[in-house]
Amino acid sequence: MTVWLDLLKPTLKQIRRPKNTILRFVVKFFPPDHTQLLEELTRYLFALQIKRDLACGRLICNDTSAALMVSHIIQSEIGDFDETQSWQHLLHNKYLPDQDAIRDKITDCHRNHVGQTPAESDYQLLEIARRLEMYGVRLHPAKDREGTKLSLAVAHIGVLVFQGYTKINAFNWSKVRKLSFKRKRFLIKLRADPAQSAHHDTLEFAMASRDCCKVFWKICVEYHAFFRLFEEPKAKPKPILFTRGSSFRFSGRTQKQIIDYVKDSELKKLPFERKHSKILSHSSMSPQSSSFRSQVPKESATSVQLADQPDSTRLGHRAECNGSEDSPTAAASTANGFRDAAAAAAAPGSDPVQSRQNHRGVGSAPDPHFLNPESPGSEDSPAGSPHAVINGTGPANGSAGVPAQGHLSPLTSPLLTDAGCVRNDDEEEARRKKFPTDKAYFIAKELLTTERTYLKDLQVITESFHAAAAKEESFPDSVKNLISASYDPVHRFHQGFLKEVEQRLAQWEGRSNAHIKGDYQRIGDILLKNIQGLRQLTVHLQKHSECLVELERVCRSGRKAEAVCRDFEQQRVCYLPLNIFLLRPLHRLLHYKLILERLCKHYPPTHEDFRDCRATLADISEMVLQLQGTMMKMENFQKLLELKKDLTGIDNLAIPGREFIRLGCLSKLSGKGLQQRMFFLFSDSLVYTSRGMTPSNQFKVHGQLPLYGMTIRESEEEWGVPHSFTLFGQRQSVVVAASCASEMERWVEDIRMAIDLAEQSSSTDTDLLSTSLSDNKLAEDGGAEPESEEELCGSRSSLERQGHRGNTTVHVCWHRNTSVSMVDFSVAVENQLSGNLLRKFKNSNGWQKLWVVFTNFSLFFYKSHQDDYPLASLPLLGYSVTVPAESENIHKDYVFKLHFKSHVYYFRSESEYTFERWMEVIRSATCSASRSVPSTRKELY
């Protein structure tokens, strides 16, 4: 059993068997932001802890991250790369359990660190480590109610749940009402969600023993107090007669107190010796070291860990304390010189862009405000961190506070550049003023930014998916060759096109000598040349629909091929359903057409660029007209395939002639009252479902209503339910209610249109349900349809790993109680946008630069446009987009506000044109009533 010593009690009273006990100094509270560790000594001690975790195999990561971290450790120990010396050093020192397998990678990384000091190496090591999912994680074995083996851990953001080394859930401190244990059962009581019913969820985990429960409970209490409280909690007065519950309380300075202490104290450089470093360090041991104790605050962050077994591999297998265990000398150095500043971490109010998934109940679908399953966040944090993620897992804290600067608070996030350094608003304004202000320039820049995103989307197919399919020998070569032959030429073409656009924009901005010639402020000539080249690829574009059909056929006929596609969709690079990427080249033609229309509208006929733009527009319009029929059919087919993955209990969804029309939430009236149901409207039937308890949170089909012969009647007065209407089918009638009048109007209009389509169809056989469901689910609600609250929330009772399908539009509509139609999806295809935005939270002061992509009704956040996958996403269905009011004190130009209930985010664009464009595309997704539908596309539905 590994436990922590209580600093307020004598050590001997806490150790049962002193002869069998090993005491070690180790890190207890792991800071999510290492930039607030101001002293070199403190960073060195944390670096020693990371080194120890790597050697023990506790800090799990991929080979690239491991090699990079070890290379920084070696750089700090032996200095610049020397092939012989580095090779010998790796032979005699074990930094990783499987070090030999990646020795070449380590030496390759070490070559790049020439001139890097030991202090810089420590900083870089912590920068990489803090972004790993297993950073600071100490796993405590447990089981859920079903007996599934899991592990619990605690971090600065709350309680984490792991299955193996994969995080499957997180419970933010703001959502936890109470932590307790009873015998060997550990209990987490969650706060009631205002949007849900008024009951409280209680999650139960079985641990090995009562002692294990108590140890983990104590660690949770300490973590919560350290990271969430402003000051040390006061001890409860001892009762006179009876005691109830534990009197255990966290003792020591909280994070907030440490930050304040560091801020108010003069920063002193503490000399120390690097035990294992063979190079001269900036800090060396001196006679002054004897005065260290006088500089340590009254509550040192150093604690001691107990381990009954002397096996060093068990060190820190439970939660650990501040310090290091590199050697006895290192431990002594820790005890003497480890100041409270060592425990300074990002404050609860800091500004990481983080996930909302940690706010949900166990096993339930995530609350889709910001969806980033690998990056749980703080109460006021919306998305995954806007910094790079090493190993593609853990959060990279967006806060880069500089406490040494008096005007910056450690509790806020300053404005970051792409490199992660601080930039003030004056510098940002000066940078922006250097660029052109012509609207044509910003239209051309939109072409550039969206082309970058489009090229990344193509790489998902040509590189990432191709590599995944190549690993599976049973994946048909014919399909792989078809996809390669159809997409590789398009990818190569757009690589060249992007380079030309980038060069022209650089000239336009005056970043080259071409402006001397005076012919750089135009884009039509490049578009004309390349669109004419793109016309030669029409034969490949026409093959893309065949690729979609063939891929579906292969997945339907072979389980291994289906597994390849399913596993690929779980990868972070595949941030949208795979089939959407296959249709990207056809969608891109629409984007070119809209950009050219804006250019032609902006230019006067006498402008030198007008003629080229108009000629290009004619060419691209002809291509769109030629391919639009195929495009619309494929969009419908793709949507049916996507919905098939979201539904369970339904057969033969994607059949010829069936069209998807609308999906969304309606309340269904039954003998037990109004029950939330998810409805799917097709051209021949209406299917209703509830969220099921599958690992991927699929929706379970309860029944279907054939549209042939159906009638519809508004019935608000009849049932006394607002916004209700009755559907009269041939076999049953259903009363449903919408969330508002406008939502009811949209449903009634689309259902009536679908009834007309069904009447015109020659076929009346519209059975979608599987055999078991079609036999049982079409009866009246009294016995055929379990409508209980337990069923709707049943998935909360067990821990299930959240699959990729927890982020789909269907789940967002379920949580936001709204609906979207196929017309909305088609409009969303046209309203795609990319570019840099500055983001600010409601309660923060700084602005942070992010690369933002809007597509599929969501904002996806990246650190830069070069990132391969988004760090977080924000589904916008249900959100409102407005301009900040004067009372909100946002004294900046081109700022728009996104808000949903209590969630408020501000985004700032660089010009009036980009501001209007972001407002336009976001409005297309945030409110159904405001979505404008182009007549050319609406006529096809």
N, C-alpha and C positions, 0 to 999 in steps of 0.2 A: 504494500500500500504506500503510495506516495502522497504526502500531505505537506502543508505549509506550517511553519512555525508561527505562533502568535507572538509578535514582538513585545506585547505587554506582559507576557507570562515568562517565568524562568524557564530556560531551555530544559533543565533536568526534569521538570515536572511534565514535560510534553513527550519525552523519549522513554518508551517502555523498556527497550532492550538496547542500552547504549553501545554494547559491544557489537551488535549486529546492525548498527545504524550508520549510514553515510550521510554527512551533511555537505551540501553543495550550494554554491551561489549561482543562481540562474535567473533568467528574465521572467518576470511574472506578467506584467502588463505590456503588451506589444503595441507600440504607437502606429496608427495607420499612416501617419505623416512624419517621416524621419527628419524633415527639414526643421522641425521644432526642437530637435536635439542639438543644442547649440555648441556644446563642448566636444572637442575631439575625443577626449577620454570616454565620454558617454557613448559616442558613436562606435568607438573601438570595442567597448564592452558588448554592445548589441551585435557588432560584427562577429565577435567571438561566439556569441550564442547561435547566430546563423550558421557559422562554420560547424559548430557542434551538432546542430540539427541536421545538416547535410550529411555529416559523417555517420550519424545514427540511422539515417534513412527515414527520419521523421518529416523532413521538409520535402514532400513529394513534388516533382516537377518534371518537365520533359528534358530531353538530353541537351537541347540548345540552351535552356536557362541554366541547367546544372553546370555545363561547361563554362558558360560566361561567368557565373558566380565563382567557380573555382579559379578561373583565370585571374579574377580580381584579388582573391585571397593570395594566390602565388605572387602576384605583382607586389602586394603589400609585404610579403615575406622575403623575397629574393630580389626584387627590383625588376629592371627591364629584361626583356626576353633574350635569353642565350640558349640556343638549341640544346647543347650538351647539358648545361646546368639545369635547365627546365626539365629535361627528360629524366635526369638523375633525381631531381627533387620529387617528381611524381612517382618514381619507383620506390622511394623511401618514405613517402608520406601518403596516408590514406585519407582522402577528402570525401570520397563517395563509396558506397558499398560496391557499385559496379564501375569503378573508375577506369579500369583497363579498357573497357569497350569504347569509351569516348576520349581516350587520351589524346588522340590527334585533334579532336575538336577543341580540347582545352588549350593545347599549344597554339593552334591557329588563332584563338581568341586572345591569348597572351601576347602575341606579336603586335596587337593593335593598341597596347597600353603603354607604349614607350613614353617615358617622361612623367608618368603618373605617380604621385606621391602615395605613401601608405594611407594618409588621411583621405585623399581623393578616392583611393580604392575602397576604403570602408564606406564612403558615401555612395559610391556606385553599387556596391554589394547590397546595401540596404535599399537602394532605389529599386533594384530588381526583386529582392526578396519580398518587399511589402506588397507587391502586385500578385504574388502567388496565392492560390486559394488556400493552401495549407500553411500560410505564414502565421506563426503564433498559435496554431491549432494544436490542442492536446486532446486526443480522443478518449472518451469514456464509454466503454462497451455498454450497450443497452438493447432492449427489445421492445417492439411496439405491442399493441394488444393482440395482434395476430401471430406474434412470436417471430416476426422478421428481425434478423440481426441488424442492428444499427449502431451508430456511435453518436454520442452527444458531445458538444464542445461549447465553449463560451468565448465571445470576442467583444470588442468595444461596441458593436452594434446590437448585440443580443445573443440569444441562444441559437446554436446551429445544430442541424441534424445531418449526419453523413451516412451514406451507404457505401461501405468500403472507404475509398478516398474521394468519393464524389459527394458534393454537398447537394442535398435534395430539398432542404427547407431551411428557413431562418425565421426566427421570431424576434422582431425588433422590440427593444425595451419599451417603446411607446405603446405597443400593443399587448404587452404582458401585464396582467393585473396582479398576479401572485405566483410565486414559486414556492413549492413546499415538497416535503417527502413524507411518506408513511411506510414504515418498515423499509422494504426494498423497492418501493414504487416512487418514482419521481414525477411530480405533477406540475403542469404548466397551465395556469388559468389565464385565458385571453380576455381582453376587454370586448364588450359587445360592439359589433359594427353597427353604426346608426342606419346604414342602408339595409341591414338584415333584421331579423327578428330580435327581440329584446333578451334572448337567453345568452348565457356565457358559455364559451367552449372550454372544456377541461381536457387536456391531453395527458395521457398516462404512458409512462415508460417503465419497464422493469429492468432493474440493474442487478448486479451480482449479489449484493448484500446491502444491509442497512448502512454499513460504514461507507460503502461506495457512494450511496445516495447522499449521505451527509457531507462527504468530501466535496462532491460536485456541487451540492447546494451552497456550501460555504464559498466556493470559488465564484459561483454566480452572484452571490450577495456582494462579494468584494469587487467584482468587475462592474456591477451595476453602480455601486457607490462611487468607485473611482472615476468612471467615465461620465456618469450622469448627474451626480450631486455637486452642488457648489461648494459645500464644506463638509468636513468630517461629521458623520452622523453621531448624535449624542446617544449614549448608552441608556437603556431603560432602567428606571429605579427598581431595585430588587423588591419583589413582593414579600409581605410579612409572613403570610401563611402558605399560600399555594403558588406554584409556578406553572405556567402554561406556555408551551413552545420554547424555542431556543432564545437565549439572550445574546447570541453571537452578533456582533456588529463589526463592520470594517473599521480598522484603526489605522490612521495615517492620513497624509495629505491627499486630497482628491486632485484630479487632473487640473481642475480650474484653479485650485490653490497653488499648485506647482507653477502653472503658467503665470499667475499673478506674481508669484515670488520671483521667478526668473525675470519678469518684466521690470520689477521694482528694484532688483539687485544689480550691482555692478558685475559684469561678466568678467571672471578671472580665468586666465589660462592655467590649467593645472598640469604641471610636469608629470610624466609617467614614462614607464619603460614598456616597449612592445616586446613581450617575452620571446616570440618566435621570429621576429623580424631581423634579417641579416644586414639590413641597410640602415643608414643613419636616419632616425626619425626627427621630425621637427620638435617633438617633445621628448625629453630625456629625464631620467630620475636625478634628482638633486637633493642636497641637504634640506632644501625647503620642504621636502615631502613630509617631514615630521609635523608640519603645520596643517596638513590636510584636514585633520579632525576638527580643527577650529572653523573650517569653512563649510562643514557639512551641517545642514539644517537639523533641527531637533529630531525630525522623523525621517531617517534615511530611507530611501526607497529600497535598500537592500533587505532581502528576507532570506530565510534559509529553508531548504527543502529536505524532507526526510525520506529515505529509501531503505526499507528493511533488508533488501537484497543488495549485496555489494556489486552486482553485475552492472557495469557502466552503461550497458545498452538500455537499462531501464530508467536511466536518468531522465527526469522530466517527462516521463510517460503520462503523467497527469499535468495539470496546470502548473506553471512555474513562476519564479519570482525574478525581480530585477537583479542583474548581475551577470556573471559568466562562470563557466566551469572549465576553462581551457587548461588550467594547471593550478596547483596549490599557490604558486606565485600570483597567478591571475586572480585567484579568489581573494588573496590578501589585498591585492591592489583594489579589488572591487570594494572590499569592506572599508578601506580607508578613503577612497576617492570618489565613490559613486554618489553624486549629489542628487537631490530631488529632481533636478532638471533632467536626469536620465529617464524619468518616467513621463516627461511631458509628451502628450500625444495630441492628435487633432481633437478639438473640443466637440461636444455634441452639436453645437451650433455651426460647426464648420461646413464647408460648402462642397462636399463631394457630389458629383452627379451620380446618383445611385438608384438601385432598384426598389420597386415597391413590392416585389414578390414576397419579401420577408414579412409583409403585413398580413398574409392570409393564414387561414387555419391549416392544420396539417391535412395534407391530401387534397385540399380543395384547390380549385383553379385560382391562379393569382389574380389579385385586384389589378387590372391592367391600366394603371396610370403610367408608370414606367416599367416596362417589362424587360428584365435582364436577369435570368434565373441564376447567373453565377455571381451576381453583385448586389448583395443585400445592403440596404442603406439606412440612413438616419431618418428621423421623423419628417424632416423638411427637405429631403433629398429626392429628386425625381428620377434620376437615371443612373446608368452605369458611368463610371468615372470617365472624363474626357481625356484621360491620359492613356498611353499605350499599356496594354496588358501583356506581361510576359507569361508565356505558357498558356495564354488564352483563357485564364480562369478568373483569378482574383480581381478585386477592385483596385484601381489605382486612384488614390485619394486625390481629389481635385484641388485640395487646399495646399498651397505652397506658402504658408505664412512665414513672415520674417519678423519674429518678435523683437529683434534688436532695434527695429525701426519704430520710433514712438508713435507715428501716425497710423500704423497698421495694427489692427487688433488680431490676435491669434484666433479669434472666434469667427472671423470672416474670411472669405476667399478673395484674394486679390486677382486682378486681371492677369491672365496668363497668355503668353505668346505660344506659338507652336512648339517652341523649345522648352516651355514650362517655366520661363522666368517671368518676373514681375514687369508689367508695363503699365504706366499710369495713363489716364485718359488724355492728358495733353499730348503725350507722344503719339497716341492713337489718332487723335485729331490731325496732328501734323502729318502723319503718314498718309492719311486719307486725302488730305488737300493736295498732295503731289500728283494724284491721278486725274485723268480727264473727267470732265463732268458732262460730256455729251451723252444723251440718252442712247445713241447708237452704240457707244462704247459699252454701256452696261447690258444692252441686248446681246452684243457680241460676247461679253463676259459670261452671260447666262449660257450661251452656246458652249463656251469652254468648260464651265463648271459641270454642266449636265453631261457633256461628252466624257469627262473624267469618270463620272459615276457609271455611265453606260459601258465604258471600256472595262471597268471593274466587274460589272455584271456579266459581260461576255467572258471574262476570265474564269468566272464561276463554272461555266460550261466547258470552255476549251482547255482549261488547266486543272481546276480542282475536281470536277466531276469525271473528267477523262482519267485522272490519276486514280480516283476511287474505283471506277469501273475496270481499269486495267489490272487491279489487284485481285479481282474475282475472275478466275479462269472460266467459270461457267457462264459469265455474262457474254451474250452473243456478239461475235466479232462484227456481224453485219450491222447491228445497231450502233456499235462504237464507230465503225467506219462511216456510217451514214451521218452521224452527228459531227464527226471530225470533218468530213468533206463538205458539210453544209455550213459549219460555223467558223472553221479555221480561216478560210479566205476573208470572211466578213471581219473577223478579229484583226487580221493583218492589215486590211484596208483602213480600219478605223485607228489603228496605231499610227499610221502615217498621217491621217487626217488630223488627229489630235496634236501631233508635233507641229504641223503647219499652223493650226489655230493658236497654239501656245506661242509660237514665234511671232505671229502677227500681233497678238495682244501685248507681247513684250515691246514690240516696236511702237504700238499705239500708246503705251504708257511711257515711252521715252527711255526705255532701258536698253536701247541699242542705237547705233549711228544711222539707222535707216530713216530716222525722222528728218535728216538733212535733205533727203530727196523729196519729202512732202507727200508721199504716196502711201502712208501707213495707216491713215484713219479710215479704213474700209475693211469690209469682210466679205462682200458679195463675190469678188473675184475668186477667193478660195472656195467659197461654197459652190459656185458655178462649176469650177473644175472638178471638185470632188463628187458632187451629186451626179454629174455626167459619168464619173467613174463608178459610182455606186449603181447606176442603171445597168451596168454590165454584170452586176452580181444578182440581178433579179432572179435568175434561175436558182441561185442558192437560197434566196429568201423564200421562194415558192416551196422549197423542200422542207422548210421549218415546220410546217403543219404536218408533214409526213413523219418528221422526227418525233413530234409529240404523240402521234397515233401509234407509231411503232414502239416507242418507249412504254406506253400504257399496255400494249399487247404483250410485250415481253414480261412486264411486271405481273400481269394477270395470269400468265401461263407458267411462270417459274418463281418459286419462293426465294431462290438465291438472288435473282435479279431484283425482286421486290425488296429484299433485305438491303441490297446495295443502295437503292434509292432512298429507302427509309433511314438508313444509317447516315447517308450523306445529308439528308435534311436536318439531322441532329447537329451537324457541324455548324460552327458559328459563321463560317463564310457563307453558308446558305441561309441568309437572313430572311428570305421569302420562300414560299413553296417553290420547289424545283421547276415545275411547269411554267411558272411566271417568267423565269429566266429564259426559257426556250422561246418565249414570245417577244422578248425585248427588242430584237432587230425590227420587227414589224411595228412595234410601238414607237420606236425611235423615228420612223418616217413621219409620224404625226407631229412629233416635237419639232423636227426641222421645218415642217409646213407652218406651224404656229409661230416659230421664231421669224421666219421669212415674212409672214404676214405682218408682224409687228414692225419689222424693218421697212417694208414697203409703205406702211401707213405713216411711219415717222419721216421718211425721206421725202422732200419735194421732188417732183418729176425732173427737175434740172440737176439734181445731185449726181455726182459722178458714180456713186455706188448704186443708184436706183435701178439702172438698166440691168446690171448683173443680178441684183436681188430679184427683180421681176422675172427675168429669164429662169433663174433657179427655182422660183416659186412655181412657174408653169411646169417645169420638169418634175418637181417633187409631187405636185398635185396629181399629175398623170400617174405616177407610181402608186400613190395612195389609193387612187380610184381603181387601179388595176388589182391591188392586193386587199382592198377593204373587205370584200365579201369573204375571202379566206380568213382575214383577221377576225371578223365578228363571229364566224363559226367556231374558230379556235378559242376565242375568249370564252364562249359559252361552254365548249367542251372542257376547257381547263377548269372552269368554275365548278362544273359537275364533278370532275375528278377530285378537286380539292374538298368539296362537300362530302364526298364519299368517305374521305378519311376522317371527317368530323363526326360521322354518324355511325351508329352500330345498330344492327337489326334491320338492315335495308339491303335489298338486292337490286341489281340491274338499274342503277341510277343513271349512268351515262349511256343512254341508248339514242339512236338516231331519231330526230324529231322532237325530243324533249328539250325545252328551254327553261333555264332558271330565270325567275322573275324577281323574287324578294325573299329576304330572311330577316328575322327579328323577333323581339319579345312581345308576347301578348299574355294577358292573364286569362286563364280558362276557368269558367264557372263550373263547379262540380258540386256534389253533395257535401263536400267539406269546405266549400267557399272558393274564393279566387286563388288559383295556383299559378305561379309563374311557369310559363312554357315557352319553348323556342319553336317558332313556326317557320316552315320552309315552303314557299309557294313556287310551284312549277307550272308549266303550261297545261298539265293534265291532272294535277292533284295538289292537295295541301296536306303536308305532313307536320305533325306536332310531336315535340320531344321534351325531355328534361335532361339536365346535366347528369351523366351517369357516374359510376364509381370505377371506371377503368383507369389503368395507369396513365393513359394519355388524355383523361378527362373527356372522352367522347360523349356525344349526346345520344341518349337512349330513346329510340322511337317508341312512342306509345300508340300511335294510330295514324291513319290517313283518311282524307276525305276526297273521293273522286270529284272532279269539277264538272264532269258531264251531268247535266240535269240539276246542278246546284242552284239555289237562289240565296240571296242575301238581303237582310232587313235590319235596319237600325232599331235597337231595342232598349235604349236607355231608360225610357219611361216604364217599360214592361218589367224590367228586373231591378230598377233603382240603382243601377251601376253606371257611373259616368263613362262616357265614350265606349259604350258596349254595342255590339251588333251580333246577330244570330245568323249562323250558316246552316241552311237546310239542305242536307244531302239526301241521296236516295236511300241510304241505310241508317243514318243517324243525323242528329242536329247538335250543333255545338254553339254555346254562347261564349264569346270572348270580349275582352275589354282592352283598349289601347291605353297608353300612359297619358296621352293628351289628345286634343281635338285634331291637331294637324297630323299626328301619327295615325289616328283612326281614318282620316280622310285619305291618306296615302294607301293604307291597306285596302280600304273599300274600293278605291279606284283600280288598284292593281288586280284585286280578286275578280272584279267585274270584267276587266280586260281578259284575264286568264279564263274565265268562264266562256267568254265569246270564242277564244281560241279553241277551247275544248269542244264546243258545239260544232265548230267548223271541221274538227278532226274526224276522220272516218272510223278511228278505233275507239272503242269504249273500254278496252282492257288496260287499266292503269295501275295494276297491283304492284306496288313498290316493295312491300314488306316481305321479310323472310317468312317461311312457312309457319314457324312457331308463333310469330307475331300476328300474322294474318288470321290465324285460327282463334287467337285469344284477345287481341287488343281492340277489336272493333265493336265490342259490346258496350253497354252503357257504363258510365263511370263507377257505378256502385260497387262492382266487384272486379272489374277487368283491369282497372288502372290504379296501381298503388300511388296515392297522392300524399302520403304522410310526410310530415316535416323530417322524419328520420331518413326517408329516402332521399329527399333533396339535399340534406346535409350529411348523408351517411359517409361520404368519402372523408369527412373530417375525423372519423374514428380510427382510421388507419393511415400509416405513412406510405405514400406511393411516390415514386420518383416522377417528377413532373416532366412529361414529354414535350417535344417541340410544339405540339398542337395546342398547348395551353395559351399560346400567344395569337391565335388566329382571330380573324374578324368576327367569327361566330361567338367566340368567348368574350370579346370586347362588347358586342351587342348584348350579350347576356348580362354582363355586369353593369352596363350603362343603360339597360332597359330601352334600347332603341332599335332601329332597323335600317337596312340598306337594300337597295335594289340593284339589278344588273345594270341599269342605266347609270346609277351612281358609280359602280365599278368601272364602267366604260369612261365616264368623265374623269375618274381618278387616274386612268391611264394617261390622259392628255395633261392633267395637272400634276406633273412631276417637276421637282425643282431641287437644285443642289447649290451649296455655297457656304461661305463662312458667316456665322452669326455670333454676336456676343450675347451671353446668357447671364441672367441674374435672378436670384430667388427673391421672394417677397421680403425676407428679413435679413438679407445680406447687402453689403455695400459694393463689393467688387463685381466687375464684369469679366466673364471668362470666354475666351475664343474657342469655338467648336466648329468642326465641319459637320454640316447638317444636310441630310438627304430626306426629302419628303416624297413618299410613295406609299401606295396601298393604305391610305388613310392614317399614316403614321409618320412621325419624325424619327429618324435614326441618327444617332450621335456618334461621331468619330473624333479622334484627336486631330487628324489631318486627312486630306483626301488620299494619301498614300496607304492608309490602313486597309487591311484586307477584309475586316469585318467590323460591324458596329459594336460599340461597347454598351449601348442601351437603346431603348426605343420608347417613344411616347405615343400610344394610340390616341387619335384626336377625336374620335366619334364621341359626341356629347359635350365636348369642350366648346367654349365661346372665345372668339378672338375679337379684341377691342383695342382701342387706344387708351393708354393710362390716363386717369383723371388727374387734375391739378393737385388734388389732395394726396396723391401717392408719391409726390416729390421725385418723379423721374424726369429730371431736367436734361434730357438728351433728345436729339432728333432721331426720327425714324425708328421709334420703339413701338412694338405691339405687345399686347398682353394676352396670355392664354390662361383661362381659369375654368375650373370645374369643381363645384362645391367649395371646399377650403383650399384647393390646390391652385396656386398662382405662380406663373413663371413669366418673366419678361425677356424679350429677345430684341436685339438691336441690329439693324441692317446698315449698310454702308452708304446708301443713296436713296433718293426718293423713288427711283424706278424699282430697285430691289425691294424696298419696303412695300410698294404697291403689289409687286408680284407675290411676295410671301403672304400678304394679306389675302390676295385673290385665291391662291391655291389652298391655303389653310381653310378659308371659308367654304371651299368646295367639299371639305371633309368634316367640318365641325358642326354643321347644321344642315339637315336634309332640306329644310325649307328654302335655304339660300343656294342650293346646288343648281346651277344653270345647266340646262341640257341642250346641247347643240342639236338642231333639228335633223341634221344629216345622220346622226347616230341614233336618235330616238325613233326615227321611222323604221329602223331595222328590228325593233322590239314590239 
